[in-house]
Amino acid sequence: MSSDHPGVLPTMKDVADRAGVSRQTVSLVMRGQPGPSDHSRERVLAAAKQLGYHANASARLLRQRRTGLIGVLYTSHNAFELRVVDRLLERAAEQGHLVALGPVTEKRTTEVVVTQLLERRVEALACYNPDPGSAALRAAIELMPVVWLGERTTVPGVDVVRTDDENGLQLVVDHLVELGHTRITYAGGLPAGVGSDRAAAYRSAMAAAGLTDHIDVVEVGFGEEDGAAAARVLLARSQRPTAVVTGSDQCAAGVLAVLARAGVSVPEDISVTGYDDSDVAARSYHQLTTVRQDVDLTVEAILDSITSRLDDPTRSPRDVATVATLQRRASTAAPHPRASTPTAPRTDES
């Protein structure tokens, strides 16, 4: 049964009238406070269920000094960020926190999203690659714990939680070198921030392997079309790399698609690796060797940063780099002997 007034949400007074108790008793029961008898509690809960009543969380937060509300700024097209948000919702609830979601789009900028989250009285912010020039973000940093996610930052006063990209790219390059590859291209480097950080990590890994002369970066972003663009650049060359390291699994998927259309076999002709270990990497038609970013470690580091800063606002900021591991799958193998022979330029339109 729903409200006695169709189309109108039931109120606390409606529950009180149905249960035959005072509004104050309903309030105590719905907040889990002591006072009401077991009999009254059962009547209130039964009436609330019959009416379809749910406590107004926003109103409750307005009455509280501490909201326990964590705002999260993220992009909805990034598979890893979505997995982190999903897990954060679960773990935050287990610790008594609520999460306010703030997806960023072309029109919903950092400034817009942070402003809206502050209006909801969030107590802390966790932000994936936010715009450091946002005035609202700078104001938030002065007011509450802010955790900067996914990349390093020079912005003072914030904790950083990111993956150990240096080790992650080192693992990929070492894996390919052990297989016998030397002509290893990196598709990535954009945008600034985590994109350039991963490109720098690739360069360092290549130098450590004694392959400085083979460093080759095709600057693209993280999306599938970015990977497709990088693959077309490589196909047009007279001598192609024997392995392509990409900045994300989605970028790798674009590379794989264009190579397949051009009749280039993976890994027989070119090995391809990703970054994230998302669902895209594990799909049967990709079987992508990739760097795994640990969702659980990321979420625990976020919550630990927030709760410790709430307990001690004077604590010095931290830079937490979670462990990266390599997931070996079928997209990498030893280079084929014919890969040492220059190839005629060819694209997926050939």
N, C-alpha and C positions, 0 to 999 in steps of 0.2 A: 504494500500500500504506500502511496506517496502522500504529499501534502494535501490537507483538506481544501486547499485553494489551488486548483490546477493552474500551472504556469507561474506560480509564485513559490519561491524557495521557502521552506519551513524555517521558523525562527526558534530561538531558545524558549520564547514564551509559548509557542505552539507545543513544544515538547513538555513544558511544565504543565500546561492545561491538560494534555493527553495523559500524563502520568499522575496528575493530581498532587503535585508537589510545587514548591516555590521555585522561582527562576534561579535563586541563589543555589538551591540544591542541584539543579540541572548544571549550573556553572561548575560547581565543585566536582560533580561526577565526570563531566566531560574533560576536565583538566586533571582528573586522577587524584584529586586532593582528598585528605581524610575528612570525616565529619558525617556524611550520610550513612544511614544503616545499610546493611546488605540488601534488605528488602527494597528500600528506596532506590538504591543503585540499580537493581535489576529492573525496576519499573521504568526508570529513566532510560536505560539502554534499550529496553524493549520498545518504548515509545519513539525514541530516536530512530531506531531501525524501521519501524512501521511508517514513519513520516519521511524517511530518507534524509534525515537531518545530518549535516556535517558541521563541525565547529569551524568558525571563520578564523583561519590561521592569520590572515592579515590583521584583523582586529586584535587578536591576541598579541601579535608582535608589537603593535602600537602601544599596548599597555605595559610592555616589558622593558626593562632597562637593557638587558642583554637579549638579543634576538636569536643568537646561535645560527644566523643565516650567512651562508657563504655564497658569494657571487662568482660565477665562472664565465669567463670570456673565451670563446673558441670559434672555430670555423666549422660549419656543418658539412663541408665537402672533404674534410681531412679524416681519413679512416682511423688513424691512431688517436687523434684528439677525441673523436666520438667514443672510442673504446674507453679512454680515460674518464670521460664524463659519465658514461654508464656505470663504471665501477665506483667512481667518486660518489654518485648518488647512493649506492648501496652502503659503502663504508661510512659515509658521513651520517647516514641515518642510524647506523649501529652505534655511533658515538654521540647521538643526540643532536646532530646538526641537520638543518635544512639546507637545500641547495637551490639558488636562483639562477636559472640559465640565461646566458646572454650571448646568443649567436651573432657573429659579426658577418655582415654582407657588404657589398659595395656601397649601399646607402646607409646601412647600420654600422657606422664607423666606431672606432674605440671611444671617441668622445660621446657619441649617442648612447652606446651600450653601457658605459661606465656611469654616465649620468642617470640612466634609468635604474641601474642596480643600486646606486646610492639612494635614490628616491624610495627604494624598497627597504631601506635601512639594513643593508648587509653589514656584517660585522668584520668581514675579511673578503679579499679578492684573490682569485687565482686566474691569471691571464696568459693565454697563449699568444706569443709574439705580438703584443699590443703596440700601438703607435706611441713612442716615447714623447712625442710632442703634444699629446692630449692634455689640455688643462684640467679636465675632470680627473684623469688618472693621476696627475701630480697632486691634486687636492686629496685624492684618496690615500696616496702614500703618506701624507701628513696625518691622516686620521686613523688609519687602521693597518693591520698586516696585509701586505700585498706580495703574492708569490708570482714571480715572472717565470713562465713555463716555456720550454723548448729551445731556449737560446741564452747565451750570455748577454749581459747588459752592463752598461756603464752608469745606468740610472742609480743614484744612491738610495739607500734605505729599504731595499727590497731583497727578499730571499729569491734565489734562483734554483729551479729544479729542471734538469735537462738530462738527456742521455749522454753517456761518455762517447761522443762522436769520434774523438781521436782514436780510442781503442776499437770502436766499431769499424771504421774505415781501414785501420791497420789489419784487423782480422780478415776483411775482404781481400785486400791487396796481398797479404801473406798467403791466403788460400789459393789465389790465382797464380801467384809466383811458384808455389809448390807444385801446381799442375803443369808448369812450364811456360806460362804466359809472360811476355815482356811488353808487348804493345797493348797497354791497358788504358783505355780512354774513360774519362769521367764525364757523365752527362748530368749537369747540375750547376750549382754556383749561384743561382738566383732563387729567391730575392736576397737582398742583404740580410744579415743576421744569420739564421740557422743555415740558409743556403750557402752563403760564403764561408761559414764555419766548416761545413762538411767538405767543400772544395779544398779548403786549406788543409783539412785533415788528410784528404786524398794525396795532396802534394807532399805532405810530410811522410806519409806511408811509402810513397813511391821513392822518395829520396832515401829513406831508411833501407829500402830494398836494393839500392844502387841503381835505380832506374830514372834518375833525374832527367836524362836526355829523352826519355819516353813520356814525360808528363804531358798530358793532352786533355784540356778541359773544353767541352762544348757547353757554352753557357745557356742553360734553360732552367725552367722552374720545376715544380713538383708534379704537375698534372700529366694526364695521358697524352694530350696534344703536345706538351713539351717533349715528352719522350719520342713521340712520332717525328717531331721536327729534328731532334738530335739524330735519329736513325737515318733520316733522309740526307743529312749532312754527311754522315759516315759512308752511306752507300754511294755517294757521288765521288768519293776519293778513289785515286788509283790504287792506293794501298790502305786497306781497312785494318782496324785493330782486331786482335784476336779475342779481346774481352772488353765488355762495356760495364762499368760500374755506374749505377744510377743513384740519385739522391732520395728516391722513394719507390715503393712498390708500384704506385700508379704510373710514375714515369717509366718504370721498367715495362709495364704492360703496354704502353704506347710503343716502346722500342720493339718488343716482341711482335706486335701486330704488323708493323711496317716491314720488319725483316721477313716475316712469314709471307706477306704479299709479294716481296721481291724474290722469293724462292731461296732465301738464306736460312740455313738450318741452325737451330740452337739446340744443343751446344756444339754440334759438329763443326760449323763454320765460325760462329762467334758465341762465346760464353756471355751470359747476361746476369747481373746481380741487382737486387733491390735493396730497400731499406725500410724497415718498420715491422716486418713479419705480420702483415695484415691478412685478412681473408683472401685478398687478391693473390698474395704470394702462394698460398697453399692450394689454390684451385687446381684441379686435375689437369687442366689444359695449360697451366703455367709452370707449376712445380718449380718455383723460383727460389734459388739460393739467395738469402737475404740476411740483413742484420736485424736481430730481434730487439725491439725496445720493450722493456718489461712494464706492463700496465700496472700490476700490483705494486711494484716497487715505487713507481711514479706516484700513485695515489697515496701510499703510506707516507712518502716524503712530503707531499703537499699538506696532508692533514697534520703531520708532525710539525711542519714549519708554522702553520697557522696557530695551532693550539699552544705551542711554546712561545710564540710572540704575543698571543693574548695573555698568557700567564706572566710574561716578562717583556713588556714593550721596549725595554732598554737593551735587549739582547742584540748582539752584533749580527748583521745579515750573514746568511750562509749561501754557499754555492754547492749544491748537491748534484753530483753527476752519477746517475744510476748506471748499473752494469749493462753493457751491450754484449750480446753473444751472437755467434754465427749459426744460422740454420742452413745446413747443406742440403740442397735438393738437386733436381735433374737438369737445371739450366746452366750448369758449369761442368766442364770436362777439360782434359788436356787438349791443347791446340792441335788441329789436324795438320799433317805435313803440308798440304796444299795452301795453308794459310800464310806460308812464307812467300808465296808467289803473288806479285801484284795482280790486282783484278781490274777489269774494265769497269768504268763508272756505270752504275745502274741504280735506278730508283724504283720505288713501288709502283710507279706509273709505267715502267718499261714493259 
